[in-house]
Amino acid sequence: MNEDSKTRLNPFRAAPNLLTLLRICLMPFLVAAILDGHYKLSFGLFVAAGLTDALDGALARLLKQRTMLGQYLDPVADKLLLSTMFLVLTHQDLIPMRVTVLVFGRDVGILLVSAILYAAVGRRDFSASIFGKANTVAQVGAVAAVLLHQLTPDSWVAEFRTIALGATMVLTVVSGLHYAWIASRRVGAPAANGHET
């Protein structure tokens, strides 16, 4: 029996990608809950989406199944979730416009640079830097804090929200500049397969 047959016969093999797809499917319900002012539900859905993100990576490692689809789908799901949250929460006047503009400006810039590098030199090795990962953590914390702030007036939540949004702004700029610096050094380097997260 070849490896393809084993993969088709083992339903657990598909579990990481199914969790990623579940995270994408949760987004319309999350958006609807926020727009309807159901912040307790939206906070719960956002936590559930975060858990699927942690679980799909853990299952992929446990099952030793890191498919090409999963390598591209997981970061796309993360970006889609966070970008959607920033847009919706800005629409609800819960996140300052300047924060969302910075977040989107950085992501669009990275996509453009990545496309240019791929078109020019076939470069596809766009792994996230430590600053990019820290920025993602800050964004997740900011969204969670903003939603939680709608549920409780506790001062620590308000402080956490302020810190998380500030960290998001700083790390968005730093990670964007760092990525641009790395991209400039990669021009002319040998092409490699990978993905930007």
Backbone as JSON, one array per atom type, in Angstrom:
{
  "sequence": "MNEDSKTRLNPFRAAPNLLTLLRICLMPFLVAAILDGHYKLSFGLFVAAGLTDALDGALARLLKQRTMLGQYLDPVADKLLLSTMFLVLTHQDLIPMRVTVLVFGRDVGILLVSAILYAAVGRRDFSASIFGKANTVAQVGAVAAVLLHQLTPDSWVAEFRTIALGATMVLTVVSGLHYAWIASRRVGAPAANGHET",
  "N": [[0.86, -1.2, 0.0], [0.68, 2.12, -0.94], [1.91, 5.41, 0.12], [0.02, 7.4, -0.45], [-2.38, 5.99, -0.43], [-2.5, 5.19, 2.24], [-2.79, 7.65, 3.46], [-5.32, 8.44, 2.5], [-6.9, 6.52, 3.71], [-6.7, 7.06, 6.4], [-8.47, 8.89, 8.54], [-7.67, 10.72, 10.46], [-5.53, 12.0, 9.47], [-6.39, 14.17, 8.03], [-7.21, 15.91, 9.93], [-5.73, 18.28, 10.95], [-5.93, 20.14, 8.78], [-8.7, 20.28, 8.56], [-9.37, 21.53, 10.94], [-8.24, 24.01, 10.49], [-9.84, 24.88, 8.37], [-12.24, 24.96, 9.76], [-11.74, 27.13, 11.42], [-11.78, 29.2, 9.55], [-14.44, 28.99, 8.77], [-15.72, 29.82, 11.08], [-15.56, 32.55, 11.05], [-17.65, 34.18, 9.71], [-19.76, 33.93, 11.59], [-18.58, 35.01, 13.83], [-18.15, 37.66, 13.01], [-20.83, 38.44, 12.62], [-21.79, 38.24, 15.25], [-20.34, 40.27, 16.53], [-21.2, 42.57, 15.12], [-23.86, 42.54, 15.87], [-23.64, 43.15, 18.47], [-23.24, 41.17, 20.36], [-21.12, 40.52, 22.47], [-20.16, 38.72, 24.33], [-20.61, 36.25, 23.14], [-19.06, 36.65, 20.83], [-16.51, 36.9, 21.92], [-16.18, 34.33, 22.94], [-16.25, 32.83, 20.56], [-13.99, 33.84, 19.3], [-11.98, 32.94, 21.02], [-12.37, 30.21, 20.62], [-11.61, 30.04, 17.94], [-8.93, 30.67, 18.21], [-8.08, 28.44, 19.66], [-8.4, 26.4, 17.77], [-6.37, 27.12, 16.07], [-4.1, 26.61, 17.62], [-4.44, 23.87, 18.03], [-4.42, 22.73, 15.43], [-1.8, 23.01, 14.6], [-0.51, 21.48, 16.58], [-1.6, 18.94, 16.12], [-0.68, 18.5, 13.52], [2.04, 18.24, 13.97], [2.03, 16.06, 15.73], [0.87, 14.0, 14.21], [2.68, 13.96, 12.26], [2.24, 15.22, 9.83], [2.67, 17.54, 7.68], [1.39, 19.1, 5.4], [1.59, 20.57, 2.09], [-0.66, 22.06, 1.47], [-1.62, 22.67, 4.04], [0.52, 24.22, 4.98], [0.25, 26.57, 3.55], [-2.46, 27.22, 3.92], [-2.9, 27.59, 6.69], [-1.46, 30.02, 7.61], [-2.83, 31.82, 5.93], [-5.44, 31.61, 6.89], [-5.06, 32.64, 9.46], [-4.28, 35.32, 8.9], [-6.56, 36.18, 7.56], [-8.52, 35.96, 9.55], [-7.56, 37.77, 11.59], [-7.32, 40.18, 10.14], [-9.97, 40.58, 9.38], [-11.14, 40.88, 11.91], [-9.92, 43.26, 12.83], [-10.91, 45.07, 10.95], [-13.74, 44.92, 11.38], [-13.96, 45.59, 14.1], [-12.92, 48.14, 14.04], [-14.84, 49.36, 12.48], [-16.88, 49.3, 14.33], [-16.02, 51.22, 16.02], [-14.25, 50.45, 18.02], [-11.61, 49.91, 17.79], [-8.9, 52.03, 17.1], [-8.71, 53.82, 14.01], [-6.15, 54.34, 12.97], [-4.58, 52.23, 13.87], [-5.59, 49.99, 12.53], [-5.12, 50.8, 9.88], [-2.32, 50.79, 9.84], [-1.82, 48.05, 10.29], [-3.01, 46.85, 8.0], [-1.58, 48.17, 6.01], [1.04, 47.22, 6.4], [0.67, 44.44, 5.88], [-0.23, 44.45, 3.22], [2.0, 45.58, 2.02], [3.93, 43.57, 2.5], [2.83, 41.48, 1.0], [3.04, 42.57, -1.58], [5.84, 42.9, -1.87], [6.62, 40.23, -1.61], [5.37, 39.13, -3.87], [6.75, 40.49, -5.88], [9.38, 39.57, -5.46], [9.01, 36.85, -5.98], [8.21, 36.94, -8.66], [10.46, 38.1, -9.82], [12.79, 36.64, -9.06], [11.94, 34.12, -8.44], [11.68, 33.55, -5.79], [10.45, 31.95, -2.95], [10.68, 31.63, -0.27], [9.46, 32.78, 2.39], [9.45, 32.97, 5.23], [8.17, 33.77, 8.48], [9.58, 36.3, 10.57], [11.0, 36.68, 13.9], [9.99, 39.04, 14.8], [7.7, 39.32, 13.26], [6.19, 37.16, 14.21], [5.88, 37.95, 16.86], [4.37, 40.21, 16.42], [1.99, 39.1, 15.46], [1.13, 37.79, 17.77], [0.7, 40.03, 19.4], [-1.38, 41.25, 17.99], [-3.42, 39.33, 18.24], [-3.72, 39.42, 21.02], [-4.58, 42.07, 21.26], [-7.08, 42.1, 19.92], [-8.48, 40.24, 21.51], [-8.41, 41.59, 23.97], [-9.86, 43.92, 23.37], [-12.41, 42.87, 22.83], [-12.93, 41.64, 25.3], [-12.97, 43.87, 26.9], [-15.43, 44.9, 26.39], [-17.01, 43.38, 27.94], [-16.37, 43.62, 30.59], [-15.7, 46.18, 33.0], [-13.32, 46.29, 34.32], [-10.25, 47.67, 35.46], [-7.77, 46.53, 34.8], [-8.24, 45.22, 32.44], [-8.74, 47.32, 30.68], [-6.23, 48.52, 30.75], [-4.65, 46.46, 29.72], [-5.75, 46.34, 27.16], [-4.94, 48.84, 26.14], [-2.14, 48.56, 26.21], [-1.78, 46.32, 24.53], [-2.75, 47.25, 22.05], [-0.96, 49.34, 21.63], [1.44, 47.88, 21.5], [0.9, 46.41, 19.22], [0.92, 48.41, 17.23], [3.61, 49.33, 17.36], [5.08, 46.92, 16.86], [4.07, 46.26, 14.38], [5.15, 48.22, 12.7], [7.93, 47.78, 13.17], [8.26, 45.04, 12.46], [7.47, 45.16, 9.81], [9.45, 46.83, 8.64], [11.67, 45.26, 9.21], [11.11, 42.98, 7.7], [11.2, 44.1, 5.14], [13.9, 44.74, 5.02], [15.07, 42.17, 5.16], [14.01, 41.09, 2.81], [15.24, 42.68, 0.88], [17.84, 41.78, 1.09], [17.56, 39.24, 0.17], [17.23, 39.3, -2.51], [18.39, 38.02, -5.44], [19.33, 35.8, -4.14], [19.43, 32.15, -3.96], [16.46, 30.5, -5.06], [13.87, 29.13, -2.96], [11.63, 26.79, -1.51], [8.8, 27.67, 0.43], [6.87, 29.52, 2.87], [5.17, 32.53, 3.75], [4.34, 33.6, 6.94]],
  "CA": [[0.0, 0.0, 0.0], [1.53, 3.3, -1.02], [1.66, 6.46, 1.11], [-1.22, 8.09, -0.78], [-3.49, 5.15, 0.01], [-2.54, 5.27, 3.69], [-3.33, 8.97, 3.82], [-6.76, 8.46, 2.23], [-7.6, 5.62, 4.61], [-6.55, 7.52, 7.77], [-9.21, 10.15, 8.66], [-6.99, 11.66, 11.34], [-4.55, 12.74, 8.67], [-7.0, 15.4, 7.55], [-7.66, 16.7, 11.08], [-5.17, 19.63, 11.03], [-6.51, 21.01, 7.76], [-10.11, 20.47, 8.87], [-9.42, 22.54, 12.0], [-7.97, 25.3, 9.86], [-11.06, 25.23, 7.64], [-13.23, 25.31, 10.78], [-11.42, 28.49, 11.84], [-12.27, 30.08, 8.5], [-15.91, 28.94, 8.8], [-16.2, 30.53, 12.26], [-15.47, 34.0, 10.88], [-18.93, 34.87, 9.49], [-20.52, 33.96, 12.83], [-17.88, 35.95, 14.69], [-18.47, 39.01, 12.51], [-22.24, 38.7, 12.91], [-21.94, 38.44, 16.69], [-19.82, 41.6, 16.86], [-22.09, 43.58, 14.55], [-25.11, 42.52, 16.63], [-23.36, 43.55, 19.84], [-23.16, 40.01, 21.25], [-19.68, 40.45, 22.69], [-19.82, 37.49, 25.06], [-20.53, 35.2, 22.12], [-17.93, 36.92, 19.93], [-15.29, 36.57, 22.64], [-16.1, 32.87, 22.97], [-15.91, 32.35, 19.21], [-12.6, 34.2, 19.02], [-11.17, 32.0, 21.78], [-12.47, 28.92, 19.92], [-10.77, 30.14, 16.74], [-7.54, 30.58, 18.67], [-7.81, 27.05, 20.04], [-8.22, 25.6, 16.55], [-5.05, 27.47, 15.55], [-3.12, 25.87, 18.41], [-4.64, 22.44, 17.86], [-4.05, 22.23, 14.1], [-0.34, 22.89, 14.59], [-0.14, 20.36, 17.44], [-1.95, 17.71, 15.43], [0.21, 18.34, 12.37], [3.31, 17.71, 14.49], [1.8, 14.74, 16.33], [0.62, 13.04, 13.14], [3.78, 14.12, 11.29], [1.64, 15.55, 8.54], [2.75, 18.96, 7.36], [1.12, 19.14, 3.97], [1.78, 21.86, 1.41], [-1.91, 22.79, 1.64], [-1.64, 23.19, 5.4], [1.53, 25.26, 5.13], [-0.27, 27.81, 2.99], [-3.79, 27.5, 4.42], [-2.88, 28.04, 8.09], [-1.19, 31.47, 7.71], [-3.9, 32.57, 5.26], [-6.57, 31.64, 7.83], [-4.69, 33.57, 10.53], [-4.34, 36.69, 8.38], [-7.96, 36.48, 7.25], [-9.21, 36.14, 10.82], [-7.14, 39.0, 12.26], [-7.67, 41.33, 9.3], [-11.42, 40.76, 9.49], [-11.43, 41.4, 13.24], [-9.52, 44.66, 12.9], [-11.86, 45.85, 10.15], [-15.05, 44.96, 12.01], [-13.86, 46.33, 15.36], [-12.75, 49.55, 13.67], [-16.18, 49.78, 12.05], [-17.66, 49.47, 15.56], [-15.33, 52.25, 16.81], [-13.62, 49.82, 19.17], [-10.17, 49.97, 17.53], [-8.61, 53.26, 16.35], [-8.47, 53.65, 12.58], [-4.72, 54.36, 12.67], [-4.03, 50.9, 14.13], [-6.0, 49.13, 11.41], [-4.41, 51.25, 8.67], [-0.94, 50.28, 9.95], [-1.85, 46.59, 10.13], [-3.27, 46.53, 6.6], [-0.47, 48.7, 5.21], [2.15, 46.27, 6.51], [0.35, 43.19, 5.2], [-0.25, 44.7, 1.77], [3.4, 45.77, 1.63], [4.59, 42.26, 2.48], [2.31, 40.74, -0.16], [3.61, 43.16, -2.8], [7.27, 42.55, -1.93], [6.69, 38.78, -1.86], [5.01, 38.91, -5.28], [7.85, 41.0, -6.71], [10.51, 38.64, -5.33], [8.68, 35.61, -6.68], [8.21, 37.2, -10.11], [11.79, 38.48, -10.28], [13.83, 35.62, -8.85], [11.35, 32.84, -8.08], [11.88, 33.33, -4.36], [9.22, 31.64, -2.23], [11.02, 31.39, 1.13], [9.02, 33.99, 3.08], [9.13, 32.6, 6.6], [8.0, 34.91, 9.37], [10.66, 36.58, 11.51], [10.57, 36.73, 15.29], [9.17, 40.26, 14.95], [6.41, 39.02, 12.66], [5.46, 36.3, 15.14], [5.51, 38.79, 18.01], [3.3, 41.09, 15.96], [0.77, 38.3, 15.43], [0.71, 37.61, 19.17], [0.18, 41.32, 19.85], [-2.68, 41.45, 17.35], [-4.37, 38.43, 18.9], [-3.97, 39.99, 22.34], [-5.35, 43.31, 21.11], [-8.47, 41.76, 19.6], [-9.06, 39.61, 22.7], [-8.58, 42.62, 24.99], [-10.94, 44.81, 22.94], [-13.67, 42.15, 23.04], [-13.11, 41.45, 26.74], [-13.27, 45.18, 27.47], [-16.87, 45.12, 26.24], [-17.7, 42.51, 28.89], [-16.04, 44.0, 31.97], [-15.07, 47.5, 33.12], [-12.13, 46.19, 35.16], [-9.15, 48.54, 35.01], [-6.66, 45.76, 34.22], [-8.61, 44.91, 31.05], [-8.52, 48.55, 29.93], [-4.78, 48.7, 30.63], [-4.18, 45.43, 28.79], [-6.17, 46.77, 25.83], [-4.06, 49.94, 25.72], [-0.8, 48.01, 25.99], [-1.81, 45.43, 23.37], [-2.88, 48.07, 20.85], [0.33, 50.03, 21.45], [2.42, 46.89, 21.05], [0.56, 46.08, 17.84], [1.4, 49.5, 16.37], [5.08, 49.31, 17.33], [5.57, 45.7, 16.21], [3.68, 46.32, 12.97], [6.17, 49.02, 12.01], [9.24, 47.12, 13.29], [8.27, 43.81, 11.66], [7.41, 45.55, 8.39], [10.78, 47.3, 8.25], [12.58, 44.11, 9.26], [10.82, 42.14, 6.54], [11.71, 44.8, 3.97], [15.37, 44.6, 5.05], [15.37, 40.79, 4.8], [13.65, 40.91, 1.4], [16.26, 43.33, 0.06], [19.03, 40.92, 1.11], [17.28, 37.97, -0.5], [17.23, 39.5, -3.97], [19.57, 37.39, -6.03], [19.66, 34.56, -3.45], [18.78, 30.99, -4.6], [15.04, 30.29, -4.73], [13.58, 28.0, -2.07], [10.19, 26.65, -1.24], [8.41, 28.02, 1.8], [5.68, 30.35, 2.93], [5.21, 33.65, 4.69], [3.26, 33.54, 7.93]],
  "C": [[0.89, 1.24, 0.0], [1.1, 4.36, -0.01], [0.36, 7.2, 0.84], [-2.44, 7.31, -0.29], [-3.64, 5.2, 1.52], [-3.16, 6.58, 4.14], [-4.83, 9.02, 3.61], [-7.52, 7.62, 3.23], [-7.54, 6.07, 6.06], [-7.26, 8.86, 7.94], [-8.52, 11.17, 9.54], [-5.94, 12.48, 10.6], [-5.09, 14.1, 8.24], [-7.37, 16.35, 8.69], [-7.04, 18.11, 11.15], [-5.79, 20.6, 10.02], [-7.99, 21.27, 8.0], [-10.28, 21.52, 9.98], [-9.15, 23.93, 11.44], [-9.19, 25.79, 9.09], [-12.18, 25.63, 8.6], [-13.01, 26.74, 11.26], [-11.93, 29.51, 10.82], [-13.8, 30.14, 8.53], [-16.5, 29.68, 10.0], [-16.31, 32.04, 12.03], [-16.8, 34.7, 10.61], [-19.77, 34.99, 10.76], [-19.89, 34.94, 13.82], [-18.18, 37.39, 14.3], [-19.91, 39.37, 12.85], [-22.46, 38.98, 14.39], [-21.45, 39.83, 17.11], [-20.75, 42.7, 16.36], [-23.42, 43.67, 15.29], [-24.9, 42.89, 18.1], [-23.33, 42.41, 20.84], [-21.68, 39.72, 21.57], [-19.27, 39.22, 23.51], [-19.67, 36.33, 24.08], [-19.31, 35.41, 21.22], [-16.61, 36.61, 20.62], [-15.09, 35.06, 22.7], [-15.7, 32.29, 21.62], [-14.46, 32.66, 18.87], [-11.64, 33.28, 19.77], [-11.18, 30.63, 21.11], [-11.61, 28.92, 18.67], [-9.3, 30.04, 17.1], [-7.15, 29.16, 19.05], [-7.61, 26.16, 18.82], [-6.86, 25.88, 15.94], [-3.97, 26.7, 16.29], [-3.21, 24.37, 18.15], [-4.2, 21.94, 16.49], [-2.53, 22.07, 14.0], [0.12, 21.69, 15.41], [-0.44, 19.03, 16.77], [-1.04, 17.44, 14.23], [1.55, 17.77, 12.81], [3.13, 16.29, 15.01], [1.62, 13.67, 15.26], [1.71, 13.05, 12.07], [3.25, 14.35, 9.89], [1.65, 17.06, 8.35], [2.62, 19.08, 5.84], [1.38, 20.53, 3.4], [0.52, 22.71, 1.55], [-1.98, 23.43, 3.02], [-0.66, 24.32, 5.61], [1.06, 26.6, 4.59], [-1.6, 28.22, 3.62], [-3.78, 28.09, 5.82], [-2.55, 29.53, 8.21], [-2.25, 32.33, 7.02], [-5.1, 32.7, 6.19], [-6.29, 32.62, 8.96], [-4.83, 35.01, 10.08], [-5.78, 37.1, 8.12], [-8.74, 36.77, 8.52], [-8.85, 37.49, 11.46], [-7.51, 40.24, 11.45], [-9.17, 41.63, 9.4], [-11.79, 41.37, 10.83], [-11.08, 42.88, 13.36], [-10.49, 45.55, 12.12], [-13.2, 46.02, 10.87], [-15.01, 45.78, 13.31], [-13.6, 47.81, 15.13], [-14.09, 50.14, 13.23], [-17.08, 50.06, 13.25], [-17.06, 50.52, 16.49], [-14.71, 51.69, 18.09], [-12.1, 49.75, 19.02], [-9.91, 51.23, 16.71], [-8.26, 52.96, 14.89], [-6.98, 53.55, 12.27], [-4.07, 52.99, 12.89], [-4.35, 49.98, 12.96], [-5.3, 49.5, 10.12], [-2.97, 50.73, 8.69], [-0.89, 48.77, 9.68], [-2.04, 46.21, 8.66], [-2.15, 47.02, 5.7], [0.72, 47.75, 5.22], [1.88, 45.0, 5.71], [0.33, 43.34, 3.69], [1.18, 44.88, 1.26], [4.15, 44.46, 1.53], [4.13, 41.44, 1.27], [2.92, 41.26, -1.46], [5.08, 42.78, -2.96], [7.44, 41.07, -2.25], [6.39, 38.47, -3.33], [6.13, 39.36, -6.2], [9.04, 40.05, -6.67], [10.24, 37.34, -6.08], [8.73, 35.81, -8.19], [9.61, 37.45, -10.63], [12.79, 37.33, -10.19], [13.27, 34.26, -8.43], [11.48, 32.52, -6.62], [10.56, 33.08, -3.66], [9.48, 31.35, -0.76], [10.72, 32.66, 1.92], [8.61, 33.68, 4.51], [9.07, 33.83, 7.49], [9.21, 35.06, 10.28], [10.1, 36.57, 12.92], [9.7, 37.95, 15.53], [7.78, 40.04, 14.37], [5.56, 38.15, 13.58], [5.01, 37.08, 16.37], [4.36, 39.71, 17.64], [1.96, 40.35, 15.91], [0.23, 38.09, 16.83], [0.09, 38.89, 19.71], [-1.2, 41.59, 19.26], [-3.76, 40.58, 17.98], [-4.74, 38.97, 20.28], [-4.83, 41.24, 22.28], [-6.82, 43.01, 20.83], [-9.17, 41.16, 20.82], [-9.35, 40.66, 23.77], [-9.73, 43.56, 24.65], [-12.3, 44.14, 23.18], [-13.96, 41.98, 24.53], [-13.49, 42.76, 27.43], [-14.75, 45.52, 27.36], [-17.68, 44.31, 27.25], [-17.47, 42.93, 30.33], [-15.37, 45.36, 32.01], [-13.79, 47.48, 33.95], [-10.97, 46.99, 34.58], [-8.03, 47.76, 34.34], [-6.95, 45.4, 32.76], [-8.36, 46.13, 30.18], [-7.02, 48.8, 29.72], [-4.18, 47.7, 29.64], [-4.53, 45.8, 27.36], [-5.24, 47.86, 25.3], [-2.66, 49.44, 25.37], [-0.76, 47.17, 24.72], [-1.92, 46.21, 22.06], [-1.59, 48.84, 20.57], [1.4, 49.1, 20.93], [2.18, 46.5, 19.6], [1.09, 47.14, 16.88], [2.91, 49.46, 16.23], [5.6, 48.12, 16.55], [5.18, 45.63, 14.75], [4.72, 47.08, 12.18], [7.52, 48.29, 12.0], [9.3, 45.88, 12.4], [8.2, 44.11, 10.17], [8.76, 46.0, 7.87], [11.78, 46.15, 8.21], [12.37, 43.19, 8.06], [11.36, 42.78, 5.27], [13.23, 44.66, 3.87], [15.78, 43.19, 4.63], [15.12, 40.56, 3.31], [14.71, 41.52, 0.49], [17.54, 42.5, 0.0], [18.83, 39.63, 0.35], [17.26, 38.1, -2.02], [18.53, 38.92, -4.52], [19.98, 36.11, -5.34], [18.95, 33.4, -4.13], [17.35, 30.86, -4.15], [14.87, 29.08, -3.84], [12.08, 27.96, -1.85], [9.91, 26.99, 0.2], [7.16, 28.84, 1.75], [5.87, 31.44, 3.95], [4.04, 33.56, 5.64], [3.24, 34.8, 8.74]]
}
